[in-house]
Amino acid sequence: MLGAIVHNTHNNTMANVTIVYYSSTGHSWQIARAVEEGARAAGAETRLRKVRELAAPETIAAKPGWQEHLDATRDVPEATLADMEWADGYVFGTPTRFGLPAAQLKQFIDTLGPLWAQGKLQDKAAAAFTGAGNLHGGQESTLLALHNVFYHWGSIIVPVGYTDKLLYAAGGNPYGVSYSDGRGKGLPEEKLAAARYQGGRIARFAGILAGARG
Protein backbone atom coordinates (compact mmCIF):
# COMPACT_ATOMS: atom_id res chain seq x y z
CA MET A 1 0.00 0.00 0.00
CA LEU A 2 2.72 2.50 0.91
CA GLY A 3 4.53 1.91 -2.37
CA ALA A 4 1.29 2.46 -4.26
CA ILE A 5 0.73 5.71 -2.39
CA VAL A 6 4.18 6.97 -3.23
CA HIS A 7 3.80 6.16 -6.93
CA ASN A 8 0.40 7.87 -7.10
CA THR A 9 1.49 11.19 -5.65
CA HIS A 10 1.62 12.80 -9.09
CA ASN A 11 -1.63 11.25 -10.35
CA ASN A 12 -4.16 12.14 -7.69
CA THR A 13 -7.69 10.87 -8.08
CA MET A 14 -10.45 13.43 -7.59
CA ALA A 15 -11.38 13.03 -3.93
CA ASN A 16 -14.71 12.98 -2.12
CA VAL A 17 -14.39 14.69 1.25
CA THR A 18 -17.04 14.70 3.98
CA ILE A 19 -16.81 17.26 6.79
CA VAL A 20 -18.85 16.25 9.84
CA TYR A 21 -19.14 18.77 12.66
CA TYR A 22 -20.98 19.74 15.80
CA SER A 23 -21.33 23.38 16.77
CA SER A 24 -23.45 24.99 19.46
CA THR A 25 -22.85 28.69 18.89
CA GLY A 26 -21.03 28.77 15.57
CA HIS A 27 -17.26 28.56 15.99
CA SER A 28 -16.91 24.97 14.80
CA TRP A 29 -19.31 25.83 11.98
CA GLN A 30 -16.96 28.61 10.83
CA ILE A 31 -13.99 26.24 10.85
CA ALA A 32 -15.98 23.52 9.05
CA ARG A 33 -16.89 25.91 6.25
CA ALA A 34 -13.27 26.99 5.89
CA VAL A 35 -12.16 23.34 5.73
CA GLU A 36 -14.71 22.78 2.98
CA GLU A 37 -13.43 25.84 1.09
CA GLY A 38 -9.90 24.46 1.21
CA ALA A 39 -10.95 21.01 0.08
CA ARG A 40 -12.91 22.40 -2.84
CA ALA A 41 -10.05 24.67 -3.85
CA ALA A 42 -7.90 21.53 -4.02
CA GLY A 43 -10.38 19.96 -6.44
CA ALA A 44 -12.41 17.77 -4.08
CA GLU A 45 -16.12 17.13 -4.12
CA THR A 46 -17.44 17.88 -0.63
CA ARG A 47 -20.32 17.21 1.69
CA LEU A 48 -20.62 19.46 4.74
CA ARG A 49 -22.78 17.81 7.38
CA LYS A 50 -23.81 18.61 10.93
CA VAL A 51 -24.75 16.04 13.56
CA ARG A 52 -28.03 15.97 15.41
CA GLU A 53 -28.51 18.22 18.43
CA LEU A 54 -29.14 16.23 21.62
CA ALA A 55 -29.39 19.00 24.23
CA ALA A 56 -32.72 19.76 25.86
CA PRO A 57 -34.53 22.95 24.76
CA GLU A 58 -34.16 24.52 28.20
CA THR A 59 -30.40 23.92 28.12
CA ILE A 60 -30.14 25.57 24.73
CA ALA A 61 -32.27 28.53 25.84
CA ALA A 62 -29.97 29.16 28.81
CA LYS A 63 -26.98 30.05 26.60
CA PRO A 64 -27.22 33.13 24.38
CA GLY A 65 -26.50 32.39 20.76
CA TRP A 66 -27.19 28.65 20.90
CA GLN A 67 -30.75 28.81 19.58
CA GLU A 68 -29.73 31.55 17.17
CA HIS A 69 -27.06 29.31 15.67
CA LEU A 70 -29.43 26.34 15.43
CA ASP A 71 -31.89 28.49 13.53
CA ALA A 72 -29.18 29.86 11.23
CA THR A 73 -27.99 26.36 10.26
CA ARG A 74 -31.38 24.70 10.10
CA ASP A 75 -30.93 23.84 6.42
CA VAL A 76 -27.55 22.14 6.81
CA PRO A 77 -28.10 18.39 6.21
CA GLU A 78 -27.46 15.96 9.05
CA ALA A 79 -24.69 13.43 8.56
CA THR A 80 -25.59 9.90 7.48
CA LEU A 81 -23.78 6.61 6.97
CA ALA A 82 -24.07 7.20 3.24
CA ASP A 83 -22.01 10.39 3.57
CA MET A 84 -19.21 8.43 5.21
CA GLU A 85 -19.31 5.56 2.73
CA TRP A 86 -19.16 8.07 -0.15
CA ALA A 87 -16.08 9.81 1.22
CA ASP A 88 -12.45 9.13 0.37
CA GLY A 89 -11.50 11.32 3.29
CA TYR A 90 -13.27 12.89 6.22
CA VAL A 91 -12.73 15.66 8.73
CA PHE A 92 -14.48 15.66 12.10
CA GLY A 93 -14.95 18.87 14.05
CA THR A 94 -16.23 19.54 17.54
CA PRO A 95 -15.85 21.86 20.49
CA THR A 96 -14.07 20.16 23.36
CA ARG A 97 -16.17 18.96 26.27
CA PHE A 98 -13.97 18.30 29.29
CA GLY A 99 -11.13 17.26 26.98
CA LEU A 100 -13.34 14.99 24.87
CA PRO A 101 -15.48 15.37 21.74
CA ALA A 102 -19.02 16.67 22.25
CA ALA A 103 -21.62 13.97 22.93
CA GLN A 104 -23.50 14.96 19.79
CA LEU A 105 -20.54 14.04 17.57
CA LYS A 106 -19.76 10.93 19.60
CA GLN A 107 -23.34 9.74 19.19
CA PHE A 108 -22.99 9.92 15.41
CA ILE A 109 -19.66 8.10 15.55
CA ASP A 110 -21.33 5.34 17.56
CA THR A 111 -23.77 4.71 14.69
CA LEU A 112 -20.96 3.90 12.26
CA GLY A 113 -20.40 0.34 13.45
CA PRO A 114 -22.00 -1.24 10.35
CA LEU A 115 -19.61 0.62 8.02
CA TRP A 116 -16.64 -0.23 10.23
CA ALA A 117 -17.63 -3.92 10.27
CA GLN A 118 -17.70 -3.95 6.46
CA GLY A 119 -14.32 -2.25 6.17
CA LYS A 120 -15.84 0.82 4.53
CA LEU A 121 -14.04 3.33 6.74
CA GLN A 122 -10.54 1.94 6.39
CA ASP A 123 -7.74 3.18 4.13
CA LYS A 124 -9.32 6.63 3.95
CA ALA A 125 -7.77 9.94 4.96
CA ALA A 126 -8.94 11.31 8.31
CA ALA A 127 -8.38 14.52 10.25
CA ALA A 128 -9.98 16.55 13.02
CA PHE A 129 -10.37 20.06 14.39
CA THR A 130 -11.60 21.40 17.70
CA GLY A 131 -11.91 24.44 19.92
CA ALA A 132 -12.29 25.37 23.56
CA GLY A 133 -13.08 28.33 25.75
CA ASN A 134 -9.42 29.03 26.36
CA LEU A 135 -6.02 28.06 25.02
CA HIS A 136 -5.46 25.10 27.33
CA GLY A 137 -9.05 23.89 27.53
CA GLY A 138 -8.47 20.33 26.30
CA GLN A 139 -7.91 20.98 22.62
CA GLU A 140 -5.10 18.49 22.07
CA SER A 141 -6.72 15.73 24.13
CA THR A 142 -9.94 16.13 22.12
CA LEU A 143 -8.06 15.80 18.84
CA LEU A 144 -6.20 12.75 20.10
CA ALA A 145 -9.48 11.20 21.26
CA LEU A 146 -10.81 11.51 17.72
CA HIS A 147 -7.57 10.05 16.41
CA ASN A 148 -8.23 7.00 18.60
CA VAL A 149 -11.45 6.46 16.65
CA PHE A 150 -9.53 6.66 13.37
CA TYR A 151 -7.07 4.03 14.60
CA HIS A 152 -9.93 1.62 15.20
CA TRP A 153 -11.31 2.24 11.74
CA GLY A 154 -7.97 1.67 10.05
CA SER A 155 -8.05 5.18 8.61
CA ILE A 156 -4.92 7.07 7.58
CA ILE A 157 -4.55 10.03 9.93
CA VAL A 158 -3.42 13.19 8.13
CA PRO A 159 -2.23 15.71 10.74
CA VAL A 160 -1.33 19.25 9.75
CA GLY A 161 1.96 18.94 11.62
CA TYR A 162 4.23 21.91 10.95
CA THR A 163 3.95 21.60 7.19
CA ASP A 164 3.29 25.28 6.44
CA LYS A 165 4.30 28.55 8.09
CA LEU A 166 0.70 29.72 8.30
CA LEU A 167 0.07 27.03 10.92
CA TYR A 168 2.39 28.82 13.35
CA ALA A 169 0.30 31.96 13.06
CA ALA A 170 -2.77 29.86 13.91
CA GLY A 171 -1.22 28.54 17.13
CA GLY A 172 0.95 25.70 15.86
CA ASN A 173 -1.15 22.72 16.93
CA PRO A 174 0.34 19.77 14.99
CA TYR A 175 -2.57 17.40 15.69
CA GLY A 176 -5.17 19.48 13.84
CA VAL A 177 -6.56 22.97 13.62
CA SER A 178 -7.79 24.30 16.95
CA TYR A 179 -9.19 27.59 18.18
CA SER A 180 -10.10 29.44 21.35
CA ASP A 181 -13.47 31.09 21.86
CA GLY A 182 -13.48 34.53 20.27
CA ARG A 183 -15.68 35.89 23.08
CA GLY A 184 -18.05 37.47 20.62
CA LYS A 185 -15.33 38.70 18.27
CA GLY A 186 -15.47 35.75 15.87
CA LEU A 187 -12.47 33.73 14.80
CA PRO A 188 -9.32 35.41 13.47
CA GLU A 189 -8.37 35.01 9.82
CA GLU A 190 -5.26 33.05 10.85
CA LYS A 191 -7.49 30.24 12.17
CA LEU A 192 -9.65 30.20 9.06
CA ALA A 193 -6.57 30.17 6.82
CA ALA A 194 -5.26 27.15 8.74
CA ALA A 195 -8.64 25.43 8.34
CA ARG A 196 -8.60 26.03 4.58
CA TYR A 197 -5.08 24.61 4.50
CA GLN A 198 -6.26 21.54 6.44
CA GLY A 199 -9.10 21.04 3.96
CA GLY A 200 -6.70 21.19 1.04
CA ARG A 201 -4.30 18.80 2.73
CA ILE A 202 -6.98 16.19 3.48
CA ALA A 203 -8.27 16.47 -0.10
CA ARG A 204 -4.82 15.84 -1.51
CA PHE A 205 -4.16 12.73 0.57
CA ALA A 206 -7.71 11.47 0.13
CA GLY A 207 -7.14 11.57 -3.62
CA ILE A 208 -3.84 9.71 -3.30
CA LEU A 209 -5.46 7.00 -1.16
CA ALA A 210 -8.44 6.72 -3.50
CA GLY A 211 -6.06 6.16 -6.39
CA ALA A 212 -4.12 3.55 -4.42
CA ARG A 213 -7.32 1.69 -3.49
CA GLY A 214 -8.38 1.73 -7.13
C-alpha positions as CSV (number, residue, x, y, z in Angstrom):
1,M,0.0,0.0,0.0
2,L,2.7,2.5,0.9
3,G,4.5,1.9,-2.4
4,A,1.3,2.5,-4.3
5,I,0.7,5.7,-2.4
6,V,4.2,7.0,-3.2
7,H,3.8,6.2,-6.9
8,N,0.4,7.9,-7.1
9,T,1.5,11.2,-5.6
10,H,1.6,12.8,-9.1
11,N,-1.6,11.2,-10.4
12,N,-4.2,12.1,-7.7
13,T,-7.7,10.9,-8.1
14,M,-10.5,13.4,-7.6
15,A,-11.4,13.0,-3.9
16,N,-14.7,13.0,-2.1
17,V,-14.4,14.7,1.3
18,T,-17.0,14.7,4.0
19,I,-16.8,17.3,6.8
20,V,-18.8,16.3,9.8
21,Y,-19.1,18.8,12.7
22,Y,-21.0,19.7,15.8
23,S,-21.3,23.4,16.8
24,S,-23.4,25.0,19.5
25,T,-22.9,28.7,18.9
26,G,-21.0,28.8,15.6
27,H,-17.3,28.6,16.0
28,S,-16.9,25.0,14.8
29,W,-19.3,25.8,12.0
30,Q,-17.0,28.6,10.8
31,I,-14.0,26.2,10.8
32,A,-16.0,23.5,9.0
33,R,-16.9,25.9,6.3
34,A,-13.3,27.0,5.9
35,V,-12.2,23.3,5.7
36,E,-14.7,22.8,3.0
37,E,-13.4,25.8,1.1
38,G,-9.9,24.5,1.2
39,A,-11.0,21.0,0.1
40,R,-12.9,22.4,-2.8
41,A,-10.0,24.7,-3.8
42,A,-7.9,21.5,-4.0
43,G,-10.4,20.0,-6.4
44,A,-12.4,17.8,-4.1
45,E,-16.1,17.1,-4.1
46,T,-17.4,17.9,-0.6
47,R,-20.3,17.2,1.7
48,L,-20.6,19.5,4.7
49,R,-22.8,17.8,7.4
50,K,-23.8,18.6,10.9
51,V,-24.7,16.0,13.6
52,R,-28.0,16.0,15.4
53,E,-28.5,18.2,18.4
54,L,-29.1,16.2,21.6
55,A,-29.4,19.0,24.2
56,A,-32.7,19.8,25.9
57,P,-34.5,22.9,24.8
58,E,-34.2,24.5,28.2
59,T,-30.4,23.9,28.1
60,I,-30.1,25.6,24.7
61,A,-32.3,28.5,25.8
62,A,-30.0,29.2,28.8
63,K,-27.0,30.0,26.6
64,P,-27.2,33.1,24.4
65,G,-26.5,32.4,20.8
66,W,-27.2,28.7,20.9
67,Q,-30.8,28.8,19.6
68,E,-29.7,31.5,17.2
69,H,-27.1,29.3,15.7
70,L,-29.4,26.3,15.4
71,D,-31.9,28.5,13.5
72,A,-29.2,29.9,11.2
73,T,-28.0,26.4,10.3
74,R,-31.4,24.7,10.1
75,D,-30.9,23.8,6.4
76,V,-27.5,22.1,6.8
77,P,-28.1,18.4,6.2
78,E,-27.5,16.0,9.0
79,A,-24.7,13.4,8.6
80,T,-25.6,9.9,7.5
81,L,-23.8,6.6,7.0
82,A,-24.1,7.2,3.2
83,D,-22.0,10.4,3.6
84,M,-19.2,8.4,5.2
85,E,-19.3,5.6,2.7
86,W,-19.2,8.1,-0.2
87,A,-16.1,9.8,1.2
88,D,-12.5,9.1,0.4
89,G,-11.5,11.3,3.3
90,Y,-13.3,12.9,6.2
91,V,-12.7,15.7,8.7
92,F,-14.5,15.7,12.1
93,G,-15.0,18.9,14.1
94,T,-16.2,19.5,17.5
95,P,-15.8,21.9,20.5
96,T,-14.1,20.2,23.4
97,R,-16.2,19.0,26.3
98,F,-14.0,18.3,29.3
99,G,-11.1,17.3,27.0
100,L,-13.3,15.0,24.9
101,P,-15.5,15.4,21.7
102,A,-19.0,16.7,22.3
103,A,-21.6,14.0,22.9
104,Q,-23.5,15.0,19.8
105,L,-20.5,14.0,17.6
106,K,-19.8,10.9,19.6
107,Q,-23.3,9.7,19.2
108,F,-23.0,9.9,15.4
109,I,-19.7,8.1,15.6
110,D,-21.3,5.3,17.6
111,T,-23.8,4.7,14.7
112,L,-21.0,3.9,12.3
113,G,-20.4,0.3,13.5
114,P,-22.0,-1.2,10.4
115,L,-19.6,0.6,8.0
116,W,-16.6,-0.2,10.2
117,A,-17.6,-3.9,10.3
118,Q,-17.7,-3.9,6.5
119,G,-14.3,-2.3,6.2
120,K,-15.8,0.8,4.5
121,L,-14.0,3.3,6.7
122,Q,-10.5,1.9,6.4
123,D,-7.7,3.2,4.1
124,K,-9.3,6.6,3.9
125,A,-7.8,9.9,5.0
126,A,-8.9,11.3,8.3
127,A,-8.4,14.5,10.3
128,A,-10.0,16.5,13.0
129,F,-10.4,20.1,14.4
130,T,-11.6,21.4,17.7
131,G,-11.9,24.4,19.9
132,A,-12.3,25.4,23.6
133,G,-13.1,28.3,25.8
134,N,-9.4,29.0,26.4
135,L,-6.0,28.1,25.0
136,H,-5.5,25.1,27.3
137,G,-9.1,23.9,27.5
138,G,-8.5,20.3,26.3
139,Q,-7.9,21.0,22.6
140,E,-5.1,18.5,22.1
141,S,-6.7,15.7,24.1
142,T,-9.9,16.1,22.1
143,L,-8.1,15.8,18.8
144,L,-6.2,12.7,20.1
145,A,-9.5,11.2,21.3
146,L,-10.8,11.5,17.7
147,H,-7.6,10.1,16.4
148,N,-8.2,7.0,18.6
149,V,-11.4,6.5,16.6
150,F,-9.5,6.7,13.4
151,Y,-7.1,4.0,14.6
152,H,-9.9,1.6,15.2
153,W,-11.3,2.2,11.7
154,G,-8.0,1.7,10.0
155,S,-8.1,5.2,8.6
156,I,-4.9,7.1,7.6
157,I,-4.6,10.0,9.9
158,V,-3.4,13.2,8.1
159,P,-2.2,15.7,10.7
160,V,-1.3,19.2,9.8
161,G,2.0,18.9,11.6
162,Y,4.2,21.9,10.9
163,T,3.9,21.6,7.2
164,D,3.3,25.3,6.4
165,K,4.3,28.6,8.1
166,L,0.7,29.7,8.3
167,L,0.1,27.0,10.9
168,Y,2.4,28.8,13.3
169,A,0.3,32.0,13.1
170,A,-2.8,29.9,13.9
171,G,-1.2,28.5,17.1
172,G,1.0,25.7,15.9
173,N,-1.1,22.7,16.9
174,P,0.3,19.8,15.0
175,Y,-2.6,17.4,15.7
176,G,-5.2,19.5,13.8
177,V,-6.6,23.0,13.6
178,S,-7.8,24.3,17.0
179,Y,-9.2,27.6,18.2
180,S,-10.1,29.4,21.4
181,D,-13.5,31.1,21.9
182,G,-13.5,34.5,20.3
183,R,-15.7,35.9,23.1
184,G,-18.0,37.5,20.6
185,K,-15.3,38.7,18.3
186,G,-15.5,35.8,15.9
187,L,-12.5,33.7,14.8
188,P,-9.3,35.4,13.5
189,E,-8.4,35.0,9.8
190,E,-5.3,33.0,10.8
191,K,-7.5,30.2,12.2
192,L,-9.7,30.2,9.1
193,A,-6.6,30.2,6.8
194,A,-5.3,27.2,8.7
195,A,-8.6,25.4,8.3
196,R,-8.6,26.0,4.6
197,Y,-5.1,24.6,4.5
198,Q,-6.3,21.5,6.4
199,G,-9.1,21.0,4.0
200,G,-6.7,21.2,1.0
201,R,-4.3,18.8,2.7
202,I,-7.0,16.2,3.5
203,A,-8.3,16.5,-0.1
204,R,-4.8,15.8,-1.5
205,F,-4.2,12.7,0.6
206,A,-7.7,11.5,0.1
207,G,-7.1,11.6,-3.6
208,I,-3.8,9.7,-3.3
209,L,-5.5,7.0,-1.2
210,A,-8.4,6.7,-3.5
211,G,-6.1,6.2,-6.4
212,A,-4.1,3.5,-4.4
213,R,-7.3,1.7,-3.5
214,G,-8.4,1.7,-7.1
